[in-house]
Structure formats: structure tokens, C-alpha cells
Amino acid sequence: MLYIIGLGLGDERDITVRGLDAVRSCHKVYVEAYTSLLSFGLASDGLCRMEKLYGRDVVVADREMVEERAAEILSEAVDCDVAFLVVGDPFGATTHTDLVVRAKKMGLKVKVIHNASVMNAIGACGLQLYRYGETISIPFFTDSWRPDSFYPKIQKNRQLGLHTLCLLDIRVKEPSLESLCRGRKCYEPPKYMTIHIAINQLLEVEETNGGSVYNAETQCVGIARLGNDDQMIVAGSMKELLDIDFGDETSSSNTDINASPK
Ligand SMILES: C[S@@+](CC[C@H](N)C(=O)[O-])C[C@H]1O[C@@H](n2cnc3c(N)ncnc32)[C@H](O)[C@@H]1O
């Protein structure tokens, strides 16, 4: 049996009772560290705390494992029970839908145990699910790569009078094979895109495209570390949010912006 289990948004204690029972019954446990990250971090003692509470060794499934070695995880689930843990909800990223489809094609039994996800950002700021358009992702710009495919999507949403949930990138440095500590790869703290970086990138794209879709006066809601004790939810214009300290790129702050219609 393959269990795909959501961990929720806070720390290791946000697993559901149903999820915990399943983890404890499994022979092998993986935690996915590619599409989202534990807010308490793999670089700190997060993994140890998880293993202590769950009573199982936990293997980190990084990008390489999720993309290229998923078949290994699935073949283990043929003979024994395997848990695949996902931060937030398992279906908050398409990668996991793919895993379920592949498992079912192999004739494996699959059980999904849901949990809170970043989609809770939609209601947490007081806006209504019914008033949202397409969700977008904002990637980190580099000197030579400044993608703006999200821009027409925000434009369309705003023309329809709908909000846009903007998911902000997380940059994970893949650990090198030499960086083993206690027999495990050592993960450096990830870099979370801050709300300030996202707003500056959004404004740059507006300037380049000149479509008058939004500007520094546009009302937004900035959400950092949703579901954690130190979460922040602040509404204001883009310009005003640039003056708010939401935490820096290393402060385990997953961040979102809800851009509201005019
Ligand atoms: C693919 S999505 C979410 C997947 C995850 N499985 C879920 O259901 O929440 C990943 C993005 O969600 C956002 N995110 C995840 N957890 C968050 C949190 N606690 N607070 C704010 N944003 C979060 C970040 O922008 C991150 O880049």
C-alpha cells in the first residue's frame, strides 16, 4: 500500500491523527522536499523531531528522487506499506498526482490522507473562494531569465474582477554527495522569495509590459508563514507592503500575495 499523507502548514505536529496512525504502520517513510518545504526546515533539527514524534526513520525525497527515482519508491510499496509525506496537502502540486496515477497503473493500492494546504491562504485573509481566478507562481528572476508568463493571467483575472493567489518561489540548494553528515545529505537553509522581492518583480513586469494591469497603489494582501505561530497577514497597497517587515529570505517564510481586483 502507498499512503500519500499531507503534513499541513505548521510543524511536524500538524499531521492528522489518521495520518500519524498510517505513518506508524508503515515500513518505509519518505518526506517530500521538492515542491514545498517544512517550515521548520530540513536544515535544522526538523527531521529529527519528526522521526521522534512519528517513531520512524524518515528519508528525505529531494528533487532528484521525486523526479527520477519515483519508480523505486513505488516498487517498495508492492511488498510493504510505504508512506510519502507531503507538506501542506498532497494534491497542492501536480507531481503527486503523477505519483498516484503511476501507482494505480502498477495496480498498487493508494490511500491519500489530506491536510491543510497553502490554499487556506484564500480564506485566511477574509476573501472569498468564489472571487478567485487562476492561481499563479512567481519564480525568482535571474540576470538573464525574467519570466513574465504570469502577467496575462493576472490581467485576465483583474478584467473579470477576480483576485489572484500568487505563490512565491522557494530556492533549494541541492546538497552535494560529499555533504553527508551522520550518513545523511546535509541540507542548507532554503531561500524563500519574500513579499518585497515578489512585489518588485511584479512592478518590473508591469513596467516592461505597460498593460496598466496593476501599479504601486494596487491593493494586495501579503501572507507569510501561513498556519505557523508567527504567521503574518497584512493588507495594503503594493507600495505600503514594501514597508512591512515580513521576515527575510532565510526566515522559513513561505510567502504569498493575494492581488485584489481594482
Ligand atoms: C506547490 S505550492 C504548495 C504545495 C503544498 N503541498 C500545499 O498544499 O501547501 C508551494 C508554494 O506554496 C506556498 N506556501 C506553501 N506553504 C506556505 C505557507 N505556510 N505560507 C505561505 N505560503 C506557503 C509557497 O509560495 C510555495 O512556493
The ligand as an ORCA input file, in Angstrom:
! r2SCAN-3c Opt
* xyz 0 1
  C       3.238     23.965     -4.806
  S       2.672     25.070     -3.600
  C       2.072     24.197     -2.212
  C       2.169     22.775     -2.076
  C       1.795     22.171     -0.744
  N       1.676     20.760     -0.994
  C       0.491     22.685     -0.157
  O      -0.540     22.033     -0.347
  O       0.500     23.704      0.549
  C       4.170     25.675     -2.902
  C       4.073     27.165     -2.636
  O       3.053     27.385     -1.681
  C       3.391     28.488     -0.883
  N       3.297     28.048      0.532
  C       3.378     26.795      1.000
  N       3.221     26.780      2.337
  C       3.022     28.078      2.710
  C       2.797     28.740      3.964
  N       2.735     28.055      5.114
  N       2.653     30.098      3.967
  C       2.701     30.788      2.821
  N       2.912     30.226      1.625
  C       3.073     28.894      1.573
  C       4.768     28.965     -1.270
  O       4.589     30.066     -2.156
  C       5.321     27.776     -2.018
  O       6.228     28.165     -3.013
*
